[in-house]
Amino acid sequence: MGIPDPQRSSETQQSRRGGHRRPRRAAATRRSFTATWKALDDLAASGARVSVRVDDLDSGATLLAGDDHETLPVAGLGIVPLLIETAAAFEEGRLDRLEIIDRERLPRVAVAGVWQHLLAPALPLADLAVLASATGDALAANALLGRVGLDAVRARLEELGLDQTALLDGFRNERGPDDAPHVAVGTAREFASLFASLVNTQTVSPGVSAQVSEWLSLNVDLTLVASATGLDPFAHEDDAHGLLFVNKTGRGDGIRSEAGVLAGPRAGVAYALLVAFDDLSIAHRLRAHDAFRTLGVELMEYVY
């Protein structure tokens, strides 16, 4: 990552020889994000595929971009378009927030979440949206998907102009040859844009944007980019130091993704970082995590 454009032809030749092509970056403004570029360079050199985008919320200027057009698997980050369609269905009256969903009627899935461990065998749709947002609950997400429908989510993404983002399937314990290879795919460019649209109340309607942002503000996974914020993962809606933070992460075998909005006293950013890597060891995984945390530190320096 960080190879200047004049070397584009040599990068292409390296790719054709089977080498690892490092994502090309756009010119950064105000900050160079030097440490982030180095961390992402190291990831790319190890064979990972990396897509990153950071935009200034006020000016819309692109602060950081590297292969932000490349479509990568995003795992649980794909819950975000599902939440958007769910909130729209609530607002339009197509779904009742208090409709009760019986867990026993759903296929078992144990990849993530807490509903499978709760005593309550049935919950209303609005509570399932909270579980899916806050904990990435796979069973809750599948329940929402079963009610809104995959076609409706795809139509909503098309309406929003997100051509390279797709929710492909629900969560499964195992994926067979007849199943979609991933839960969801997307690009850093589109996810950064989507989060900016949410916090600016421009996604579907102000009410839908506010509802989805509120759900996502409950996310307890602050271990990647968000680890640099120092926020309480269980209560970060009203930060005493003036930070506004909304995010969603995705995790799977060889997949780490995060998108969100971070705003402080000086500035605000919408960001997305997607990484697909060979999850061969803890060292490979930690290298990916370090890149997210490095980005978080430099984002904090920018907004605060």
JOTABEL-V921051 format. One record per residue. N is the residue number from 1. RES is the residue in one small letter. PHI is phi as a letter, one per 30 degrees, with the letter a starting at -180 (none if undefined). NEAR is the number of other ideal C-beta (glycine too) atoms within 12 Angstrom. D_CENTER is the distance of its C-alpha to the mean C-alpha in whole Angstrom. Layout:
# JOTABEL-V921051
n->N res->RES phi->PHI near->NEAR d_center->D_CENTER
n->N res->RES phi->PHI near->NEAR d_center->D_CENTER
This chain:
# JOTABEL-V921051
n->1 res->m phi->none near->39 d_center->21
n->2 res->g phi->j near->33 d_center->23
n->3 res->i phi->d near->27 d_center->26
n->4 res->p phi->d near->16 d_center->27
n->5 res->d phi->e near->14 d_center->28
n->6 res->p phi->e near->9 d_center->31
n->7 res->q phi->c near->16 d_center->31
n->8 res->r phi->e near->17 d_center->28
n->9 res->s phi->d near->15 d_center->31
n->10 res->s phi->d near->18 d_center->32
n->11 res->e phi->d near->25 d_center->28
n->12 res->t phi->d near->16 d_center->29
n->13 res->q phi->d near->13 d_center->32
n->14 res->q phi->d near->18 d_center->30
n->15 res->s phi->d near->20 d_center->27
n->16 res->r phi->d near->11 d_center->30
n->17 res->r phi->d near->11 d_center->32
n->18 res->g phi->j near->9 d_center->29
n->19 res->g phi->d near->16 d_center->28
n->20 res->h phi->c near->23 d_center->24
n->21 res->r phi->d near->29 d_center->23
n->22 res->r phi->d near->33 d_center->21
n->23 res->p phi->e near->41 d_center->19
n->24 res->r phi->d near->32 d_center->21
n->25 res->r phi->c near->36 d_center->20
n->26 res->a phi->d near->28 d_center->21
n->27 res->a phi->d near->19 d_center->23
n->28 res->a phi->c near->26 d_center->22
n->29 res->t phi->b near->20 d_center->24
n->30 res->r phi->i near->21 d_center->25
n->31 res->r phi->b near->26 d_center->23
n->32 res->s phi->c near->20 d_center->23
n->33 res->f phi->h near->39 d_center->20
n->34 res->t phi->d near->20 d_center->23
n->35 res->a phi->d near->25 d_center->22
n->36 res->t phi->d near->42 d_center->18
n->37 res->w phi->e near->35 d_center->20
n->38 res->k phi->d near->22 d_center->22
n->39 res->a phi->d near->35 d_center->19
n->40 res->l phi->d near->45 d_center->17
n->41 res->d phi->e near->29 d_center->21
n->42 res->d phi->d near->28 d_center->22
n->43 res->l phi->d near->41 d_center->19
n->44 res->a phi->d near->37 d_center->20
n->45 res->a phi->d near->23 d_center->23
n->46 res->s phi->d near->29 d_center->23
n->47 res->g phi->j near->23 d_center->21
n->48 res->a phi->d near->40 d_center->18
n->49 res->r phi->c near->35 d_center->16
n->50 res->v phi->b near->46 d_center->14
n->51 res->s phi->b near->47 d_center->12
n->52 res->v phi->b near->53 d_center->11
n->53 res->r phi->a near->45 d_center->12
n->54 res->v phi->b near->51 d_center->13
n->55 res->d phi->b near->41 d_center->15
n->56 res->d phi->d near->29 d_center->18
n->57 res->l phi->d near->33 d_center->17
n->58 res->d phi->d near->19 d_center->21
n->59 res->s phi->c near->15 d_center->22
n->60 res->g phi->i near->18 d_center->19
n->61 res->a phi->d near->24 d_center->20
n->62 res->t phi->d near->28 d_center->18
n->63 res->l phi->c near->39 d_center->18
n->64 res->l phi->a near->44 d_center->17
n->65 res->a phi->a near->36 d_center->16
n->66 res->g phi->b near->42 d_center->16
n->67 res->d phi->h near->36 d_center->16
n->68 res->d phi->d near->37 d_center->13
n->69 res->h phi->c near->26 d_center->15
n->70 res->e phi->d near->31 d_center->14
n->71 res->t phi->d near->27 d_center->13
n->72 res->l phi->b near->41 d_center->11
n->73 res->p phi->d near->36 d_center->10
n->74 res->v phi->b near->43 d_center->7
n->75 res->a phi->h near->40 d_center->8
n->76 res->g phi->d near->45 d_center->7
n->77 res->l phi->d near->51 d_center->4
n->78 res->g phi->d near->50 d_center->7
n->79 res->i phi->d near->52 d_center->8
n->80 res->v phi->e near->54 d_center->8
n->81 res->p phi->d near->49 d_center->10
n->82 res->l phi->d near->50 d_center->12
n->83 res->l phi->d near->50 d_center->12
n->84 res->i phi->d near->47 d_center->13
n->85 res->e phi->d near->40 d_center->16
n->86 res->t phi->d near->44 d_center->17
n->87 res->a phi->d near->40 d_center->18
n->88 res->a phi->d near->31 d_center->20
n->89 res->a phi->d near->31 d_center->22
n->90 res->f phi->d near->32 d_center->23
n->91 res->e phi->d near->22 d_center->24
n->92 res->e phi->d near->18 d_center->26
n->93 res->g phi->i near->10 d_center->27
n->94 res->r phi->d near->19 d_center->26
n->95 res->l phi->b near->27 d_center->25
n->96 res->d phi->c near->16 d_center->27
n->97 res->r phi->e near->24 d_center->25
n->98 res->l phi->c near->14 d_center->27
n->99 res->e phi->d near->25 d_center->27
n->100 res->i phi->d near->20 d_center->28
n->101 res->i phi->c near->34 d_center->26
n->102 res->d phi->d near->18 d_center->28
n->103 res->r phi->d near->29 d_center->26
n->104 res->e phi->d near->15 d_center->29
n->105 res->r phi->c near->15 d_center->29
n->106 res->l phi->c near->30 d_center->25
n->107 res->p phi->d near->20 d_center->25
n->108 res->r phi->d near->18 d_center->24
n->109 res->v phi->b near->28 d_center->21
n->110 res->a phi->c near->19 d_center->21
n->111 res->v phi->d near->27 d_center->17
n->112 res->a phi->a near->32 d_center->16
n->113 res->g phi->j near->34 d_center->17
n->114 res->v phi->c near->24 d_center->20
n->115 res->w phi->e near->37 d_center->21
n->116 res->q phi->d near->28 d_center->23
n->117 res->h phi->c near->15 d_center->25
n->118 res->l phi->d near->18 d_center->26
n->119 res->l phi->d near->10 d_center->30
n->120 res->a phi->d near->19 d_center->29
n->121 res->p phi->d near->16 d_center->29
n->122 res->a phi->b near->21 d_center->28
n->123 res->l phi->b near->31 d_center->25
n->124 res->p phi->d near->23 d_center->25
n->125 res->l phi->e near->33 d_center->22
n->126 res->a phi->d near->29 d_center->21
n->127 res->d phi->d near->30 d_center->21
n->128 res->l phi->d near->45 d_center->19
n->129 res->a phi->d near->42 d_center->16
n->130 res->v phi->d near->34 d_center->16
n->131 res->l phi->d near->37 d_center->16
n->132 res->a phi->d near->46 d_center->13
n->133 res->s phi->d near->39 d_center->11
n->134 res->a phi->d near->36 d_center->13
n->135 res->t phi->b near->35 d_center->13
n->136 res->g phi->i near->44 d_center->11
n->137 res->d phi->d near->40 d_center->15
n->138 res->a phi->d near->38 d_center->15
n->139 res->l phi->d near->38 d_center->18
n->140 res->a phi->d near->44 d_center->18
n->141 res->a phi->d near->51 d_center->15
n->142 res->n phi->d near->40 d_center->17
n->143 res->a phi->d near->40 d_center->20
n->144 res->l phi->d near->48 d_center->18
n->145 res->l phi->d near->40 d_center->18
n->146 res->g phi->d near->28 d_center->21
n->147 res->r phi->d near->32 d_center->22
n->148 res->v phi->d near->37 d_center->20
n->149 res->g phi->j near->20 d_center->21
n->150 res->l phi->d near->27 d_center->19
n->151 res->d phi->d near->14 d_center->21
n->152 res->a phi->d near->26 d_center->20
n->153 res->v phi->d near->38 d_center->16
n->154 res->r phi->d near->26 d_center->17
n->155 res->a phi->d near->21 d_center->20
n->156 res->r phi->d near->34 d_center->17
n->157 res->l phi->d near->33 d_center->15
n->158 res->e phi->d near->18 d_center->18
n->159 res->e phi->d near->19 d_center->19
n->160 res->l phi->d near->31 d_center->17
n->161 res->g phi->i near->16 d_center->17
n->162 res->l phi->c near->32 d_center->14
n->163 res->d phi->d near->18 d_center->16
n->164 res->q phi->c near->26 d_center->14
n->165 res->t phi->c near->41 d_center->11
n->166 res->a phi->b near->32 d_center->12
n->167 res->l phi->c near->43 d_center->12
n->168 res->l phi->c near->28 d_center->15
n->169 res->d phi->a near->28 d_center->16
n->170 res->g phi->d near->35 d_center->16
n->171 res->f phi->d near->43 d_center->16
n->172 res->r phi->b near->28 d_center->19
n->173 res->n phi->d near->17 d_center->21
n->174 res->e phi->b near->14 d_center->22
n->175 res->r phi->c near->20 d_center->21
n->176 res->g phi->c near->10 d_center->25
n->177 res->p phi->d near->7 d_center->26
n->178 res->d phi->c near->9 d_center->26
n->179 res->d phi->c near->15 d_center->22
n->180 res->a phi->e near->20 d_center->19
n->181 res->p phi->d near->20 d_center->18
n->182 res->h phi->b near->31 d_center->14
n->183 res->v phi->d near->41 d_center->12
n->184 res->a phi->a near->43 d_center->10
n->185 res->v phi->b near->36 d_center->10
n->186 res->g phi->a near->48 d_center->9
n->187 res->t phi->c near->37 d_center->10
n->188 res->a phi->d near->47 d_center->8
n->189 res->r phi->e near->38 d_center->11
n->190 res->e phi->d near->38 d_center->10
n->191 res->f phi->d near->48 d_center->7
n->192 res->a phi->d near->46 d_center->9
n->193 res->s phi->d near->37 d_center->11
n->194 res->l phi->d near->45 d_center->10
n->195 res->f phi->d near->48 d_center->9
n->196 res->a phi->d near->37 d_center->13
n->197 res->s phi->d near->33 d_center->14
n->198 res->l phi->d near->40 d_center->13
n->199 res->v phi->d near->35 d_center->15
n->200 res->n phi->c near->23 d_center->17
n->201 res->t phi->h near->18 d_center->18
n->202 res->q phi->c near->23 d_center->18
n->203 res->t phi->c near->35 d_center->16
n->204 res->v phi->i near->31 d_center->19
n->205 res->s phi->a near->21 d_center->21
n->206 res->p phi->e near->18 d_center->21
n->207 res->g phi->d near->19 d_center->21
n->208 res->v phi->d near->30 d_center->18
n->209 res->s phi->e near->31 d_center->16
n->210 res->a phi->d near->24 d_center->18
n->211 res->q phi->d near->31 d_center->17
n->212 res->v phi->d near->44 d_center->13
n->213 res->s phi->d near->38 d_center->13
n->214 res->e phi->d near->24 d_center->16
n->215 res->w phi->d near->39 d_center->14
n->216 res->l phi->d near->45 d_center->11
n->217 res->s phi->d near->36 d_center->13
n->218 res->l phi->d near->32 d_center->14
n->219 res->n phi->e near->44 d_center->11
n->220 res->v phi->c near->28 d_center->14
n->221 res->d phi->d near->37 d_center->11
n->222 res->l phi->c near->33 d_center->12
n->223 res->t phi->c near->26 d_center->13
n->224 res->l phi->c near->40 d_center->11
n->225 res->v phi->e near->48 d_center->11
n->226 res->a phi->d near->39 d_center->12
n->227 res->s phi->d near->26 d_center->15
n->228 res->a phi->d near->32 d_center->17
n->229 res->t phi->d near->34 d_center->17
n->230 res->g phi->i near->20 d_center->20
n->231 res->l phi->d near->33 d_center->18
n->232 res->d phi->d near->18 d_center->19
n->233 res->p phi->d near->23 d_center->17
n->234 res->f phi->c near->14 d_center->19
n->235 res->a phi->a near->16 d_center->20
n->236 res->h phi->b near->28 d_center->18
n->237 res->e phi->d near->22 d_center->19
n->238 res->d phi->b near->13 d_center->22
n->239 res->d phi->d near->23 d_center->22
n->240 res->a phi->d near->11 d_center->25
n->241 res->h phi->c near->18 d_center->25
n->242 res->g phi->i near->18 d_center->23
n->243 res->l phi->c near->34 d_center->19
n->244 res->l phi->c near->30 d_center->17
n->245 res->f phi->b near->45 d_center->13
n->246 res->v phi->b near->45 d_center->11
n->247 res->n phi->a near->53 d_center->7
n->248 res->k phi->b near->49 d_center->5
n->249 res->t phi->c near->43 d_center->5
n->250 res->g phi->b near->44 d_center->6
n->251 res->r phi->b near->36 d_center->9
n->252 res->g phi->a near->34 d_center->12
n->253 res->d phi->d near->21 d_center->16
n->254 res->g phi->i near->25 d_center->15
n->255 res->i phi->b near->34 d_center->11
n->256 res->r phi->b near->43 d_center->9
n->257 res->s phi->b near->51 d_center->5
n->258 res->e phi->a near->53 d_center->4
n->259 res->a phi->b near->55 d_center->4
n->260 res->g phi->l near->51 d_center->7
n->261 res->v phi->b near->43 d_center->11
n->262 res->l phi->b near->49 d_center->13
n->263 res->a phi->b near->33 d_center->17
n->264 res->g phi->b near->25 d_center->20
n->265 res->p phi->d near->15 d_center->24
n->266 res->r phi->c near->20 d_center->24
n->267 res->a phi->a near->29 d_center->21
n->268 res->g phi->b near->34 d_center->17
n->269 res->v phi->b near->49 d_center->14
n->270 res->a phi->c near->47 d_center->11
n->271 res->y phi->b near->52 d_center->9
n->272 res->a phi->a near->51 d_center->7
n->273 res->l phi->b near->58 d_center->8
n->274 res->l phi->b near->55 d_center->8
n->275 res->v phi->b near->50 d_center->11
n->276 res->a phi->c near->36 d_center->13
n->277 res->f phi->b near->37 d_center->16
n->278 res->d phi->d near->20 d_center->19
n->279 res->d phi->d near->23 d_center->19
n->280 res->l phi->d near->16 d_center->23
n->281 res->s phi->a near->13 d_center->23
n->282 res->i phi->e near->10 d_center->22
n->283 res->a phi->d near->15 d_center->23
n->284 res->h phi->d near->24 d_center->20
n->285 res->r phi->d near->27 d_center->18
n->286 res->l phi->d near->22 d_center->19
n->287 res->r phi->d near->30 d_center->19
n->288 res->a phi->d near->42 d_center->15
n->289 res->h phi->d near->31 d_center->14
n->290 res->d phi->d near->32 d_center->17
n->291 res->a phi->d near->44 d_center->15
n->292 res->f phi->d near->44 d_center->12
n->293 res->r phi->d near->28 d_center->15
n->294 res->t phi->d near->32 d_center->17
n->295 res->l phi->e near->50 d_center->14
n->296 res->g phi->e near->40 d_center->14
n->297 res->v phi->d near->28 d_center->18
n->298 res->e phi->d near->35 d_center->18
n->299 res->l phi->d near->47 d_center->16
n->300 res->m phi->d near->34 d_center->18
n->301 res->e phi->d near->25 d_center->21
n->302 res->y phi->d near->35 d_center->20
n->303 res->v phi->d near->34 d_center->20
n->304 res->y phi->b near->25 d_center->23
